[in-house]
Amino acid sequence: MPRTATVTRNTKETSIQVRLDLDGSGSSDISTGIPFYDHMLEQLARHGGFDLGIAATGDLHIDTHHTVEDVALAVGEALRTALGDKAGVRRFASGLYPLDEALVEVALDLSGRSHVEWNVPLPECLPLGNPPFDPSLAEHAVSSLATSAQITLHVNLKAGRNVHHIIEATFKGLARCLRDAIRVESTGVPSTKGTL
């Protein structure tokens, strides 16, 4: 069966459409109105090996927070939906991911239980891009995605001085771990409970 999902999320603050194909080629068509965030989501698709389409409009005249959060929630929901009962998936993945001086450790479990441990202290930095992406929103984006997808996620910063590099290494690491964890390698649900 195709592992795909389409999610629409409309609130008074945002309007979002997400299309996801877990068995795609890593292509993306992403427009959130926040160029730096688009860049990070493109990394998610490319290094995750799935096709991702996002069309989002939000109240960017107020702040980028609502759009960042709601897009992450919608992507997480699409991931959860596309995975279905998770039959045959590897379930677990982890690794160390460098980007120049930055090194980030990511570990995840497609557990069906939402839990995030974020240990990524960011150096002081001006917002990135225009409209500005507040670096502190990286934690919120990743946590919102993981919570909505119902995965357990640990992210630890091992080294890094450049905020852009740290955040990008985090998104690439999350992508690679998702790519490994969603890979189908058997037929049964990988849990002694029989469900995830």
For each residue, the residues with C-beta under 8 A, 3 or more apart:
1: 84
2: 21 23
3: 21 22 23 82 83 84 182
4: 19 20 21 22 82
5: 18 19 20 77 78 79 81 82
6: 17 18 19 20 78
7: 16 17 18 20 74 75 77 78 81
8: 16 17 18 74
9: 14 15 16 18 70 73 74 77
10: 14 15 16
11: 14 15 66 70
12:
13: 58 59 62 66 67 70
14: 9 10 11 56 57 58 59 66 67 70 71
15: 9 10 11 56 57 58
16: 7 8 9 10 54 55 56 57 58 70 71 74
17: 6 7 8 53 54 55 56
18: 5 6 7 8 9 52 53 54 71 74 75 77 78
19: 4 5 6 51 52 53 54 78
20: 4 5 6 7 50 51 52 53 75 78 79 82
21: 2 3 4 24 50 51 82
22: 3 4 50 79 82 83 182
23: 2 3 50
24: 21 27 45 49 50 51 52
25: 49 51
26: 45 46 47 48 49 50 51
27: 24 45 51 52
28: 41 42 45 46 51 52 53 54
29: 52 53 54
30: 38 41 42 45 52 53 54
31: 38 54 55 56
32: 37 38 41 54 56 58 67 68 71
33: 56 57 58 60 67 131
34: 37 38 60 64 67 68 129 131 133
35: 38 39 129 130
36: 39 40 128 129 133
37: 32 34 40 41 64 67 68 71 129 133 141
38: 30 31 32 34 35 41 42
39: 35 36 42 43 168
40: 36 37 43 44 138 141 167 168 171
41: 28 30 32 37 38 44 45 52 54 71 75 171
42: 28 30 38 39 45 46
43: 39 40 46 47 168 171 172 175
44: 40 41 47 48 52 75 171 174 175 178
45: 24 26 27 28 30 41 42 48 50 51 52 175
46: 26 28 42 43 49 175
47: 26 43 44 172 175 176 179
48: 26 44 45 52 174 175 176 178 179
49: 24 25 26 46 179
50: 20 21 22 23 24 26 45 178 179 182
51: 19 20 21 24 25 26 27 28 45
52: 18 19 20 24 27 28 29 30 41 44 45 48 75
53: 17 18 19 20 28 29 30
54: 16 17 18 19 28 29 30 31 32 41 71 74 75
55: 16 17 31
56: 14 15 16 17 31 32 33 67 70 71
57: 14 15 16 33 67
58: 13 14 15 16 32 33 64 66 67 70
59: 13 14 62 63 66 67
60: 33 34 63 64 67 131
61:
62: 13 59 66
63: 59 60 66
64: 34 37 58 60 67 68 131 132 133 134 137
65: 68 69 134 137 140
66: 11 13 14 58 59 62 63 69 70
67: 13 14 32 33 34 37 56 57 58 59 60 64 70 71
68: 32 34 37 64 65 71 72 133 137 140 141
69: 65 66 72 73 140 141 144
70: 9 11 13 14 16 56 58 66 67 73 74
71: 14 16 18 32 37 41 54 56 67 68 74 75 141
72: 68 69 75 76 140 141 142 144 145 148
73: 9 69 70 76 77 144 145 147 148
74: 7 8 9 16 18 54 70 71 77 78 148
75: 7 18 20 41 44 52 54 71 72 78 79 145 148 149
76: 72 73 79 80 144 145 146 147 148 149 150
77: 5 7 9 18 73 74 80 81 148 149
78: 5 6 7 18 19 20 74 75 81 82
79: 5 20 22 75 76 82 83 145 148 149 178
80: 76 77 83 148 149 150
81: 5 7 77 78 84
82: 3 4 5 20 21 22 78 79
83: 3 22 79 80 86 89 110 182
84: 1 3 81 87
85: 189 195 196
86: 83 89 91 110 112 189 190 196
87: 84 187 188 189
88: 184 185 186 187 188 189 190
89: 83 86 110 181 182 183 184 185 190
90: 93 180 181 182 183 185 190
91: 86 109 110 111 181 190 191 196
92: 107 108 109 110 181
93: 90 107 108 176 177 178 179 180 181
94: 105 106 107 108 177
95: 105 106 107 173 176 177 180
96: 103 104 105 158 173
97: 103 104 105 106 169 170 172 173 176
98: 102 103 104 169
99: 102 104 165 166 168 169 172
100: 162 165
101: 159 160 161 162 165
102: 98 99 157 159 160 161 162 165 166 168 169
103: 96 97 98 157 158 159 160 169
104: 96 97 98 99 120 155 156 157 158 160 166 169 170 173
105: 94 95 96 97 154 155 156 157 158 173
106: 94 95 97 153 154 155 170 173 174 176 177
107: 92 93 94 95 153 154 177
108: 92 93 94 146 151 152 153 154 174 177 178 181
109: 91 92 151 152 181
110: 83 86 89 91 92 151 181 182 196
111: 91 115 150 151 152 196
112: 86 150 195 196
113: 150 152
114: 146 147 148 149 150 151 152
115: 111 152 153
116: 142 143 146 147 152 153 154 155
117: 153 154 155 156
118: 139 142 143 155
119: 154 155 156 157
120: 104 138 139 155 156 157 166 170
121: 157
122: 125 135 136 138 163 166 167
123: 160 161 162 163
124:
125: 122 128 135 163
126: 132
127: 132 133 134 135
128: 36 125 132 133 135 163 164
129: 34 35 36 37 132 133
130: 35
131: 33 34 60 64
132: 64 126 127 128 129
133: 34 36 37 64 68 127 128 129 137
134: 64 65 127 137
135: 122 125 127 128 138 163 167
136: 122 139 140
137: 64 65 68 133 134 140 141
138: 40 120 122 135 141 142 167 170
139: 118 120 136 142 143
140: 65 68 69 72 136 137 143 144
141: 37 40 68 69 71 72 137 138 144 145
142: 72 116 118 138 139 145 146 153 155 170 171 174
143: 116 118 139 140 146 147 153
144: 69 72 73 76 140 141 147 148
145: 72 73 75 76 79 141 142 148 149 174
146: 76 108 114 116 142 143 149 151 152 153
147: 73 76 114 116 143 144 150
148: 72 73 74 75 76 77 79 80 114 144 145
149: 75 76 77 79 80 114 145 146
150: 76 80 111 112 113 114 147
151: 108 109 110 111 114 146
152: 108 109 111 113 114 115 116 146
153: 106 107 108 115 116 117 142 143 146 174
154: 105 106 107 108 116 117 119
155: 104 105 106 116 117 118 119 120 142 170 173 174
156: 104 105 117 119 120
157: 102 103 104 105 119 120 121 160 166
158: 96 103 104 105
159: 101 102 103
160: 101 102 103 104 123 157 165 166 169
161: 101 102 123 165
162: 100 101 102 123 165 166
163: 122 123 125 128 135 166 167
164: 128 167 168
165: 99 100 101 102 160 161 162 168 169
166: 99 102 104 120 122 157 160 162 163 169 170
167: 40 122 135 138 163 164 170 171
168: 39 40 43 99 102 164 165 171 172
169: 97 98 99 102 103 104 160 165 166 172 173
170: 97 104 106 120 138 142 155 166 167 173 174
171: 40 41 43 44 142 167 168 174 175
172: 43 47 97 99 168 169 175 176
173: 95 96 97 104 105 106 155 169 170 176 177
174: 44 48 106 108 142 145 153 155 170 171 177 178
175: 43 44 45 46 47 48 171 172 178 179
176: 47 48 93 95 97 106 172 173 179 180
177: 93 94 95 106 107 108 173 174 180 181
178: 44 48 50 79 93 108 174 175 181 182
179: 47 48 49 50 93 175 176 182 183
180: 90 93 95 176 177 183
181: 89 90 91 92 93 108 109 110 177 178
182: 3 22 50 83 89 90 110 178 179
183: 89 90 179 180
184: 88 89
185: 88 89 90
186: 88 190
187: 87 88
188: 87 88
189: 85 86 87 88 194 195 196
190: 86 88 89 90 91 186 196
191: 91 194 195 196
192:
193: 196
194: 189 191
195: 85 112 189 191
196: 85 86 91 110 111 112 189 190 191 193
